[in-house]
Amino acid sequence: MPRTHGLDLRQHIRVAEYGTGSGCSGGRISPLVGPDGEVPSLGIDHYLTRWAHVIHHERGLENIRCRTADGTEGFREGARTTGGRPSGAGPAVSAGRVTPTHGQ
């Protein structure tokens, strides 16, 4: 299960997730930012991205949007990025993969 401790996640913020995968990380982040927060999630595998979208919809997570895209190209739809390449290391959610964008 992904770890989110150590990240500055709170209500009403936007968090860009790079690497949708199974949707587990986004599913953990979504309730932490609350219904007024946003979780745009980018993944390169169309099948997994669509599947994660279906799972989030079935669970009633309305603040997460999964898109098939290459996160190394950045994310220009309102979420600030760190400018680095996303980390694909391990099951933990790392600061390189999740970028809080406080108040933006």
Buried (B, 14 or more C-beta within 10 A) or exposed (E): EBEBEEBEBEEEBBBBBBBBBEBBBBBBBBBBBBEEBBBBBBBBEEEBBBBBBEBBEEEEBEBBBBBBBEBEEBBEEEBBBBEEEBBEEEEBBBEBBBBBBEEE
